[in-house]
Amino acid sequence: MPKYKHIQLSGRFMPILIVCFLLFYEAPAQKSELTHIVFTSDLHFGLYKSTFRGNSQVSAASVNAYMLKAMASLVNSQLPKDGKIGSGEKVASISALIITGDIVNRQEIGIQSASKSWEEFSSFYLYKNIFPAQKNHPQICLLPGNHDISNLVGYHKPMNPLFDSSSYLGIYRYMFPDSNQVTKINYPKERIHYSKDLSGIHFVFLNLWPDSAERKWIEEDLSGIDTSTPVLLFAHSSPDVEAKFFINPNNDHTVNSKDKFENLLSEEFQDGLQVSDSAKQEQQAFAEFVRRHPAIKAYFHGHSNFTEFYTWQGPDSSLQLPCIRVDSPLKGKFSAKDESQLSFELITIDSTNRSIIVRECFWNKNWDSPGKASISFGSNFSFSF
């Protein structure tokens, strides 16, 4: 048998071995810590969907019930194997549900009151465990849309009743629990805006659109955080806001059937006298604000009701702001006619690698195919901080 000699290395070789070890050693990959958030908008309680799952004239309450069930199915489900953030991993839990407005529909003649619609919404979303497969309840972040606010301040078409603060007041009380004794809203002084920190990101929730009053509040809010902290903005309206949302610049500045301005924001419209005019001056003010705050990484919104990942350049095409638009279960631009296109979005944050992905979740494609998953993933958009 051959004999093996024990070789003892002298101390002078040790530095060489250490250098070789450092050069060729590969540390085990650090497992990413993922946070999942569901994002939707424009629930429009009070409306009816013309066709849905083989039935006609289906109430918003019924449609939302099916969507909620699909959202709940995400817990313990597997993300798509798409090579992106969390590829193929299990969704352990949903940390938050974000709804950016038009929770109830405007109570025009023939549509139920905002109080009835808010009562329906609350019973579905606020007073029961909406994700029963997980122990902890998700944070629920609500914002008002133009319909919620019009019910409060009035509209240029007849409504019944003429005013109903239920949805705006309900959102206000839910998001600010200390205000439970508030019974009357002084709008626009009492606005719904707030911020939350989650997974190293500063979430800023805005009242309809970042007008001058909202931008002033954002300045104060951001002054309390480190400039290296990424900021995400959530609002109902898209960045290219419509003229009609501003205060009527004509005559007595009221909401009336002739001018059709809705008086939803805090400032008078500056770009013209008609709702058909473009709000370039107001949009430019917001674009300049974003340019001064590079920590703002993206803008999430509803209102125009379809999934879209795009870049807002501002009216002078000098900005590159990533924007995420989400579908509506009742008034989708495409899903209203093709119910297989109904979708919400799943935001996944990778706090380890400081990146984020938004995945489109089709929730009504497989409703008549037993055995198939409730969710079918569509397009996605990712970016890093």
BELFEN-V544783 format. One line per field, one symbol per residue. ss: DSSP state (H for helix, E for strand, L for the rest). Layout:
ss = ???
This chain:
ss = LLLLLLLLLLHHHHHHHHHHHHHHLLLLLLLLLEEEEEEEELLLELLEEEEELLEEEEEHHHHHHHHHHHHHLLLLLELLLLLLLLLLLELLLLLEEEEELLLELLLELLLLLHHHHHHHHHHHHLLLLLLLLLLLLLEEEEELLHHHHHHHHLLLLLELLLLLLHHHHHHHHHHLHHHLLLLLLLLLLLLLLEEEEELLEEEEELLLLLLHHHHHHHHHHHLLLLLLLEEEEELLLLLLLLHHHLELLLLLLLLLLLLLLLLLLLLELLLLLLLLLLLHHHHHHHHHHHHHLLLEEEEEELLLLLLEEEEELLLLLLLLEEEEELLELLLLLLLLLLHHHLEEEEEEEELLLLEEEEEEEELLLLLLLLLLLLLEEEEEEEEEL
